[in-house]
Every structure is written in C-alpha cells, then in structure tokens.
Amino acid sequence: MEDNGILEQVPGLHVSEAKQSLPPAATAEDREYPVEIDAGHAGRVRLFFRKQKAKRGKFSHWFWVAVRAEKA
C-alpha cells in the first residue's frame, strides 16, 4: 500500500479547491501534479494529483484523484 502522507488530515473542501487549478484530465500528461494550498487547520499543504480513467461500457472519461499530501 502506498503512503498517502497527511492526505487524510486535509478536508475534502480544500482538496476540491486545489483540483480546480489543474488542467483538464483528458489532455494532461500522465504524471503527478503538485498543488500547494492553505488547508485550514492542516496548514500549508502540497497535494499531489494523478489522472485516472473511468470506463463504463464503450464510454470512458478521465478525472483527477488526490494520491498524497505533505506539509509545504
């Protein structure tokens, strides 16, 4: 199992806000994208996002998933 750092301490509202600054997942490179935010009680945090593909039948779409977080 991968270490997700302090990701569980970062409220979902802040993760969602950080995700808004990323490029569209469908056209982004396949790598981790870091985003620094002020996460309330968790302080200044660097979140790392990776794109993931969801498939349902013949349709699919890409979306962002927060994979880990660390103190900035």
C-alpha distances in whole Angstrom, upper triangle without the diagonal:
4,7,9,12,15,14,15,18,19,22,21,25,24,21,24,26,24,23,27,28,26,27,28,24,26,28,25,24,21,19,17,20,20,23,24,25,27,25,27,27,23,26,25,22,20,18,16,17,16,18,18,20,21,24,26,29,30,29,26,25,23,22,19,16,15,12,12,15,17,21,23
4,6,9,12,12,13,16,17,20,20,23,22,19,21,24,21,21,24,25,23,25,25,22,24,26,23,21,18,16,14,17,17,19,21,22,24,22,25,24,21,23,22,18,17,15,13,14,14,16,16,19,21,24,26,29,30,29,26,24,22,20,17,14,13,9,9,12,14,17,20
4,6,9,9,11,13,15,18,18,21,20,17,20,22,20,20,24,24,22,25,26,23,26,27,24,23,20,17,14,17,16,18,19,20,21,19,22,21,18,20,19,16,14,13,12,14,14,18,18,21,23,26,29,32,33,31,28,26,23,21,18,15,12,9,7,9,11,14,17
4,6,6,8,10,11,14,15,18,16,13,17,19,16,17,20,20,19,22,23,21,24,25,22,21,19,16,13,14,13,15,16,17,18,16,19,18,15,17,16,13,12,10,9,11,12,16,16,20,21,25,27,31,32,30,26,24,21,18,15,12,9,6,4,6,8,12,15
4,6,8,9,10,14,15,18,16,14,18,19,17,18,21,21,20,24,25,23,26,27,24,23,21,18,15,16,14,15,14,15,16,14,17,16,12,14,14,11,10,10,10,13,15,19,20,23,25,28,31,34,35,33,30,27,24,21,18,15,11,9,6,5,6,9,12
4,6,5,7,11,13,15,13,12,16,17,15,17,20,20,20,24,25,24,27,28,25,25,23,20,17,17,14,14,13,13,14,11,13,12,9,11,12,9,10,9,11,14,16,20,21,24,26,29,32,35,36,34,30,28,25,22,18,15,11,10,7,5,6,8,11
4,5,5,8,9,12,11,9,13,14,13,14,17,18,18,21,22,20,24,25,22,23,21,18,15,15,13,13,13,12,13,11,13,13,10,12,12,9,10,8,9,11,14,17,18,21,22,26,28,32,33,30,27,24,21,18,15,11,8,8,5,5,7,10,13
4,6,8,9,12,12,10,14,16,15,16,19,20,20,24,24,23,26,28,25,26,24,22,18,18,17,16,16,15,15,12,13,13,10,13,14,12,13,11,13,14,17,19,20,23,23,27,28,32,34,31,28,26,23,20,17,13,10,10,9,8,11,13,16
4,6,9,12,11,11,14,15,15,17,19,20,21,25,26,25,28,30,27,27,26,23,20,19,17,16,15,13,13,9,10,9,7,10,12,10,12,12,14,16,19,21,22,26,26,30,32,35,37,34,31,28,26,22,19,16,13,13,11,9,10,11,14
4,6,8,7,7,10,11,11,13,16,17,18,21,23,22,25,27,24,25,24,22,18,17,15,13,12,10,10,6,8,8,6,9,10,8,10,9,12,14,17,19,21,24,24,28,30,34,35,32,29,26,23,19,16,14,11,12,10,8,10,10,13
4,5,6,7,9,10,11,13,15,17,18,22,23,22,25,27,25,26,25,23,20,19,17,15,14,12,11,7,8,9,8,11,13,11,13,12,15,15,18,20,21,24,24,28,29,33,34,31,28,25,23,19,16,14,12,14,13,11,14,14,16
4,5,5,6,9,10,10,13,15,16,19,20,19,22,24,23,24,23,22,19,17,16,14,15,12,13,10,11,13,12,14,15,13,14,12,14,13,16,17,18,21,21,24,26,29,31,27,25,22,20,16,13,12,10,13,13,12,15,16,18
4,6,5,6,9,10,11,14,15,19,19,19,23,24,23,25,25,23,20,18,17,14,14,11,11,9,10,12,12,14,14,13,15,13,15,15,18,19,20,22,22,26,27,31,32,29,26,23,21,17,15,14,12,16,15,14,17,17,18
4,5,5,6,9,10,12,14,17,18,19,22,23,21,23,23,21,18,16,14,11,10,8,8,6,8,11,10,11,11,10,11,10,13,13,16,18,20,23,23,27,29,32,33,30,27,23,21,17,14,13,11,14,13,12,14,14,15
4,5,5,6,9,11,11,15,16,16,19,21,19,20,20,18,15,13,12,10,10,9,10,8,11,13,12,13,12,10,10,8,10,10,13,14,16,19,20,23,25,29,30,27,23,20,17,14,11,9,7,11,11,10,13,14,15
4,5,5,7,9,11,14,14,14,18,19,18,20,20,19,16,14,14,11,13,11,12,11,13,16,15,16,15,13,13,11,12,11,14,14,16,18,18,22,24,27,28,24,21,18,16,12,10,10,9,13,14,13,16,18,18
4,5,5,8,10,13,14,15,19,20,18,21,21,20,17,14,13,10,11,9,10,10,12,15,15,15,14,13,13,11,13,12,15,16,18,21,21,25,27,30,31,27,24,20,18,14,12,13,12,15,15,14,17,17,17
4,5,6,8,11,13,14,17,18,16,18,18,16,14,11,9,6,8,7,10,10,13,16,14,14,12,10,10,8,10,9,13,14,17,19,21,25,27,30,30,27,24,20,17,14,11,11,10,13,13,12,14,15,14
4,5,6,9,10,10,14,15,13,15,16,15,12,10,10,8,11,10,13,13,16,19,17,17,16,13,12,9,10,8,10,11,13,16,17,21,23,27,27,23,20,16,13,10,7,9,8,12,13,13,16,17,17
4,6,8,9,11,14,15,14,16,18,17,15,12,12,10,12,12,14,14,17,21,19,19,17,16,14,12,13,11,13,13,16,18,19,22,24,28,27,24,21,17,14,11,10,12,12,16,17,16,19,20,19
4,7,9,11,15,14,13,15,17,16,14,10,10,8,10,10,14,15,18,21,20,19,16,15,13,12,12,11,13,14,17,19,21,24,27,30,29,26,22,19,16,13,11,13,13,16,17,16,18,19,17
4,7,8,11,11,9,11,13,12,11,8,9,8,11,13,16,17,20,23,21,21,18,16,13,11,11,9,10,10,14,16,18,21,24,27,26,23,20,16,13,11,9,11,11,14,15,16,18,19,18
4,6,9,8,6,10,12,12,12,10,12,12,15,16,20,21,24,27,25,24,22,19,17,15,13,11,11,10,13,15,18,20,23,26,24,21,18,14,11,10,10,13,14,17,18,19,21,23,22
4,6,6,6,10,12,13,14,12,15,14,18,19,22,23,26,29,27,27,24,22,19,17,15,12,12,9,12,13,15,17,20,22,21,17,14,11,8,8,9,13,15,17,20,21,23,25,24
4,6,5,8,9,11,11,11,14,15,18,20,23,23,26,29,26,27,24,22,19,16,14,10,9,6,8,9,12,14,17,20,19,16,12,9,5,5,6,10,13,15,17,19,22,25,24
4,6,9,10,13,14,14,17,18,22,23,27,27,30,32,30,31,28,25,23,20,17,14,12,8,9,9,11,13,16,18,16,13,10,7,5,7,10,13,16,18,21,23,26,28,28
4,7,9,12,14,13,17,18,22,23,27,27,31,33,31,31,28,26,23,20,18,14,13,10,12,12,15,17,19,21,19,16,14,11,9,11,12,15,18,19,22,23,26,28,27
4,7,8,10,10,13,15,18,21,24,25,28,31,28,28,25,22,19,17,14,11,10,8,11,12,15,18,21,23,21,19,15,13,10,10,10,13,15,16,19,20,23,25,24
4,6,9,9,13,15,19,22,25,26,30,32,29,29,26,23,19,17,14,12,9,9,11,13,17,19,22,24,23,20,17,15,12,12,12,14,16,16,18,20,22,25,24
4,7,9,13,16,19,22,26,26,29,31,28,28,26,22,19,16,13,10,7,7,9,11,15,17,21,23,22,20,16,14,11,12,11,12,14,14,16,18,21,24,23
4,6,10,13,17,19,23,23,27,28,25,25,22,19,15,13,10,8,6,8,11,13,17,20,23,26,25,23,19,17,13,13,11,12,12,11,13,15,17,20,20
4,7,10,13,16,19,19,23,25,21,21,19,15,12,10,6,5,5,8,11,14,18,21,24,27,27,24,21,18,14,13,10,10,9,9,10,12,14,17,16
4,7,10,13,17,17,21,23,20,20,17,14,10,8,5,5,6,9,12,16,19,22,26,28,28,25,21,18,15,13,10,10,9,10,11,11,13,16,15
4,7,10,14,14,18,20,17,16,13,10,6,6,4,6,9,12,15,19,22,25,28,32,31,28,25,21,18,15,12,12,10,10,10,9,10,12,11
4,7,10,11,15,17,15,14,11,8,6,5,6,8,11,14,17,20,23,26,29,33,32,29,26,22,19,16,12,12,10,12,11,9,11,12,10
4,7,9,12,15,12,10,7,6,4,6,9,11,15,17,21,24,26,30,33,36,36,33,29,26,22,19,16,15,12,14,12,9,10,9,7
4,6,9,12,10,8,6,5,6,8,11,13,17,19,22,25,27,30,33,36,37,33,30,26,23,20,16,16,13,15,13,10,11,10,9
4,6,9,8,6,4,6,9,10,14,16,20,22,25,28,29,33,35,39,39,36,33,29,26,23,19,19,16,18,15,12,12,10,9
4,6,5,5,6,6,9,10,14,15,19,22,24,27,28,32,34,37,38,35,32,28,25,22,18,17,14,16,14,11,11,10,11
4,5,6,8,9,13,14,17,19,23,25,27,30,31,34,36,40,41,38,35,31,29,25,22,20,17,19,17,14,14,12,13
4,5,9,10,14,15,19,21,24,27,29,32,32,36,38,42,43,40,37,33,31,27,24,22,19,20,17,14,14,12,14
4,7,7,11,12,15,18,21,24,26,29,30,34,36,40,41,38,35,31,29,25,21,19,16,17,14,11,10,8,10
4,6,10,12,16,18,22,25,27,31,32,36,38,42,42,39,36,33,30,26,22,21,17,18,15,12,10,8,8
4,7,10,13,16,20,23,26,29,31,35,37,41,41,38,34,31,28,24,21,19,16,17,14,10,9,6,5
4,6,10,13,16,20,22,26,27,31,34,37,38,35,31,28,25,21,18,16,12,13,10,7,6,5,5
4,7,10,13,17,19,23,25,29,32,35,35,33,29,26,22,19,15,14,11,11,9,6,5,6,5
4,7,10,13,16,20,22,25,28,32,32,29,25,22,19,16,12,10,7,8,6,4,7,9,9
4,7,10,13,17,19,23,26,29,29,27,23,20,16,14,10,8,6,6,5,6,9,12,12
4,7,10,13,16,19,22,26,26,23,19,16,13,10,6,5,4,6,7,9,12,15,15
4,7,10,13,17,20,23,23,20,17,14,10,8,6,5,7,7,10,12,15,18,19
4,7,10,13,17,20,19,17,13,10,6,6,5,6,9,10,13,16,19,22,22
4,7,10,13,16,16,14,10,8,6,5,6,7,10,11,14,17,21,24,25
4,7,10,13,13,10,7,6,4,6,9,10,14,14,18,21,25,28,28
4,7,10,11,8,5,5,6,8,11,11,15,16,20,23,27,30,31
4,6,7,6,4,7,9,11,14,15,19,20,24,27,30,34,34
4,6,5,6,9,12,14,17,18,22,23,26,29,33,36,37
4,6,8,11,15,17,20,21,25,26,30,33,36,40,41
4,7,10,14,17,20,22,26,27,31,34,37,40,41
4,7,11,14,17,19,23,24,28,31,35,38,38
4,7,10,14,16,19,21,24,27,31,34,34
4,7,10,13,17,18,22,25,28,31,31
4,7,10,13,15,19,21,25,27,27
4,7,10,13,16,18,22,24,24
4,7,9,12,14,18,20,21
4,6,9,12,15,18,19
4,6,8,12,15,16
4,7,11,14,16
4,7,11,12
4,7,9
4,6
4
